[in-house]
Amino acid sequence: MTALPTGTEPSHDATSARDVAAANHVGPERITAVVAAIVADPIGSKLGLPTTPRVMWVLYGDNTHRGGPADTGIGPGPYPAPGTVTHSLTLVDDAPLKLAGNFLC
């Protein structure tokens, strides 16, 4: 991930990127930063997107887990203990304004 080169402008804005994440029910619970960057999406081919570097919106933040499957949105447990804070990074491809990945750690 690198900063946008001078003269490179995203096609959409940060609000649109947040809307895509919300519509897909992913992304940080508390967003602390939304930036446009040049990203080579490592899982793009699984989503029908190119893997070449391109402009994406990066939403970064954290989540405080309450426990159980409804809290994580992931399959069978084990689940994070209640009160566990994880960091989340959501990628939204700027050109098609499509979800490009969601990473949690």
Backbone bond lengths (Angstrom), bond angles and torsions (degrees), N, CA, C in turn:
res aa  C-N    CA-C-N  psi(-1)  N-CA   C-N-CA  omega(-1)  CA-C   N-CA-C  phi
1 M - - - 1.444 - - 1.524 107.39 -
2 T 1.319 116.41 130.70 1.459 121.13 176.84 1.523 109.26 -134.68
3 A 1.319 115.11 158.72 1.466 120.59 177.00 1.524 109.79 -63.04
4 L 1.310 115.88 157.51 1.465 119.89 178.68 1.525 110.20 -67.80
5 P 1.333 117.29 133.15 1.457 119.61 175.49 1.534 110.71 -63.82
6 T 1.302 116.86 152.49 1.462 121.74 178.37 1.518 109.29 -54.06
7 G 1.312 116.16 132.66 1.462 121.49 179.46 1.518 113.92 91.14
8 T 1.332 117.65 -9.53 1.464 120.75 177.84 1.517 108.72 -90.02
9 E 1.299 116.21 122.77 1.462 120.98 -179.56 1.523 109.45 -121.03
10 P 1.331 117.68 136.50 1.461 119.20 174.79 1.528 110.71 -67.79
11 S 1.328 115.75 154.57 1.463 120.90 178.84 1.521 112.18 -78.26
12 H 1.334 116.25 -25.39 1.457 122.08 -176.94 1.522 109.69 -122.58
13 D 1.332 116.75 178.25 1.465 119.45 -179.25 1.529 110.62 -113.25
14 A 1.342 115.11 173.50 1.460 121.36 -177.45 1.525 111.83 -60.87
15 T 1.308 117.97 -35.32 1.464 121.14 179.45 1.525 110.48 -63.16
16 S 1.320 116.98 -40.86 1.470 120.47 178.28 1.523 110.82 -63.27
17 A 1.329 116.92 -39.95 1.466 121.13 178.64 1.527 110.60 -64.15
18 R 1.319 116.64 -42.45 1.475 120.64 176.97 1.531 110.31 -61.27
19 D 1.330 116.96 -40.12 1.463 121.22 -179.97 1.528 111.70 -62.88
20 V 1.352 116.99 -38.85 1.468 120.93 178.30 1.523 109.93 -63.26
21 A 1.332 116.85 -46.01 1.467 120.43 178.96 1.527 110.55 -61.03
22 A 1.317 116.94 -44.82 1.468 120.76 -179.31 1.527 111.16 -63.57
23 A 1.326 117.22 -41.05 1.467 121.26 -179.30 1.529 111.42 -65.07
24 N 1.346 116.56 -27.58 1.465 121.51 179.34 1.527 112.18 -95.48
25 H 1.331 116.14 3.25 1.465 122.35 178.94 1.523 112.36 56.41
26 V 1.331 116.23 41.01 1.463 121.80 176.51 1.518 109.07 -132.00
27 G 1.303 114.31 172.97 1.455 119.93 176.25 1.511 111.55 104.60
28 P 1.312 114.77 170.80 1.456 119.77 -177.60 1.528 112.45 -65.61
29 E 1.318 114.76 145.99 1.459 121.48 173.99 1.532 109.31 -67.38
30 R 1.322 115.50 -43.86 1.470 122.55 176.03 1.526 107.81 -117.30
31 I 1.321 116.69 105.37 1.462 121.24 179.92 1.526 108.25 -81.11
32 T 1.341 115.51 124.76 1.462 119.89 -179.92 1.529 112.31 -105.64
33 A 1.341 117.22 -16.96 1.467 119.92 178.52 1.523 109.49 -156.46
34 V 1.329 115.79 140.99 1.464 122.81 172.24 1.525 105.67 -133.08
35 V 1.338 116.12 116.22 1.463 120.33 -178.01 1.521 109.94 -133.39
36 A 1.315 115.40 149.22 1.459 121.07 171.96 1.518 106.91 -92.31
37 A 1.334 116.21 135.20 1.463 121.06 -177.91 1.521 109.30 -149.64
38 I 1.327 115.55 164.23 1.458 121.04 173.00 1.529 106.12 -87.10
39 V 1.337 116.43 120.54 1.460 121.22 -175.52 1.520 109.62 -130.67
40 A 1.327 115.90 137.88 1.458 121.84 169.47 1.519 105.42 -98.61
41 D 1.303 117.27 108.31 1.464 122.58 -173.73 1.526 110.79 -75.76
42 P 1.334 117.41 113.92 1.465 119.57 -177.49 1.523 114.28 -68.96
43 I 1.324 118.10 -19.43 1.468 119.80 179.89 1.529 111.69 -115.33
44 G 1.334 117.34 13.39 1.459 121.45 -177.10 1.518 114.00 -54.08
45 S 1.335 116.83 -40.69 1.461 119.31 -177.62 1.528 111.85 -64.08
46 K 1.328 117.84 -27.76 1.465 121.35 178.06 1.529 111.38 -73.39
47 L 1.336 115.99 -18.66 1.457 120.88 -177.68 1.526 112.63 -108.10
48 G 1.324 115.94 8.77 1.459 119.68 -178.61 1.514 113.07 74.39
49 L 1.342 116.41 23.28 1.461 122.16 179.37 1.525 109.18 -115.02
50 P 1.335 117.36 157.48 1.462 119.31 177.97 1.530 111.11 -68.90
51 T 1.336 115.39 157.72 1.466 120.21 176.85 1.523 111.48 -101.18
52 T 1.329 116.74 0.59 1.465 120.74 178.98 1.529 110.29 -74.16
53 P 1.327 117.71 151.27 1.473 119.99 178.76 1.533 111.13 -59.69
54 R 1.335 115.54 135.36 1.455 120.84 -179.88 1.531 109.31 -157.98
55 V 1.325 116.59 173.00 1.462 120.76 -178.16 1.528 109.28 -73.94
56 M 1.340 114.60 127.69 1.465 121.25 174.58 1.512 108.82 -136.88
57 W 1.301 114.69 156.03 1.455 121.43 171.27 1.514 107.56 -92.36
58 V 1.318 116.03 133.38 1.457 122.65 179.59 1.528 107.37 -113.66
59 L 1.325 116.18 117.81 1.464 122.01 177.89 1.520 107.22 -105.29
60 Y 1.321 116.73 120.10 1.459 121.07 -178.01 1.521 109.32 -118.98
61 G 1.314 115.88 142.17 1.453 120.04 176.90 1.508 111.25 -179.82
62 D 1.328 116.40 -160.58 1.459 119.56 -178.82 1.525 111.44 -138.79
63 N 1.321 113.47 166.31 1.463 122.59 -179.14 1.519 108.28 -133.02
64 T 1.320 117.14 139.99 1.458 121.35 171.87 1.520 107.07 -107.24
65 H 1.322 116.64 118.34 1.465 121.20 -174.32 1.518 112.16 -81.85
66 R 1.332 113.65 141.79 1.458 120.83 177.85 1.521 110.64 -101.95
67 G 1.348 116.56 -11.62 1.468 121.99 177.55 1.511 112.50 101.82
68 G 1.343 115.94 148.97 1.455 121.65 175.95 1.514 113.90 90.39
69 P 1.330 116.72 167.92 1.463 121.61 -175.06 1.518 114.87 -65.27
70 A 1.322 118.75 -34.12 1.465 120.65 -178.69 1.528 110.46 -66.39
71 D 1.318 116.65 -25.87 1.453 122.17 -177.95 1.523 111.81 -73.46
72 T 1.325 118.10 -37.11 1.457 120.84 -172.70 1.518 113.64 -96.48
73 G 1.327 117.55 -28.31 1.451 120.41 -175.78 1.519 112.03 74.01
74 I 1.336 116.52 10.80 1.461 119.91 179.37 1.510 109.46 -107.80
75 G 1.304 116.02 171.27 1.456 122.38 -177.04 1.512 113.73 -65.31
76 P 1.335 116.05 -152.93 1.459 121.00 -175.01 1.529 111.92 -56.66
77 G 1.355 115.45 149.35 1.470 122.92 -178.63 1.515 112.57 -54.95
78 P 1.291 118.15 -178.70 1.461 125.58 13.32 1.532 111.82 -75.94
79 Y 1.307 115.02 154.27 1.450 121.42 -178.29 1.520 110.33 -110.10
80 P 1.330 117.15 153.92 1.469 119.22 176.28 1.535 110.09 -59.86
81 A 1.317 115.80 144.08 1.465 120.56 177.98 1.528 109.40 -64.74
82 P 1.328 117.62 146.72 1.467 119.73 176.35 1.529 110.80 -53.21
83 G 1.316 115.69 135.89 1.461 121.54 -179.25 1.519 113.97 92.46
84 T 1.343 117.51 -10.84 1.459 120.68 178.20 1.523 109.51 -65.77
85 V 1.329 116.52 133.50 1.463 121.20 177.53 1.525 107.94 -104.42
86 T 1.328 116.49 125.05 1.457 121.42 175.22 1.523 109.15 -117.43
87 H 1.320 114.89 157.81 1.464 121.10 178.53 1.515 108.59 -101.80
88 S 1.310 115.61 143.14 1.452 121.52 -175.83 1.526 110.02 -128.88
89 L 1.330 114.90 139.36 1.451 121.84 176.63 1.522 106.56 -130.30
90 T 1.320 116.85 119.02 1.459 121.90 -179.70 1.521 108.53 -114.95
91 L 1.330 115.85 133.25 1.463 121.82 178.63 1.523 109.47 -107.25
92 V 1.329 115.73 133.12 1.466 122.07 174.90 1.521 106.65 -124.54
93 D 1.334 116.06 117.44 1.465 121.19 179.39 1.521 108.49 -66.90
94 D 1.324 116.81 124.33 1.466 120.93 -173.42 1.523 113.23 -67.92
95 A 1.340 118.60 -43.75 1.472 120.43 -173.45 1.528 112.45 -60.74
96 P 1.357 118.52 -55.81 1.471 117.65 178.77 1.528 112.58 -88.42
97 L 1.316 117.57 -3.86 1.462 123.75 -174.64 1.520 109.29 51.57
98 K 1.350 114.62 58.71 1.454 122.51 -175.82 1.522 109.02 -128.24
99 L 1.339 115.89 144.50 1.453 121.06 176.63 1.531 108.93 -58.28
100 A 1.351 116.04 131.32 1.462 120.32 -176.81 1.522 112.67 -119.66
101 G 1.305 118.71 -2.49 1.452 121.15 177.63 1.506 111.58 159.29
102 N 1.317 115.00 155.09 1.459 121.55 178.32 1.512 107.17 -144.87
103 F 1.321 116.28 119.19 1.449 121.62 -174.38 1.536 108.98 -120.80
104 L 1.322 115.56 135.78 1.462 121.58 -177.07 1.513 108.45 -130.24
105 C 1.321 116.27 133.59 1.466 118.62 175.27 1.507 110.15 -144.41
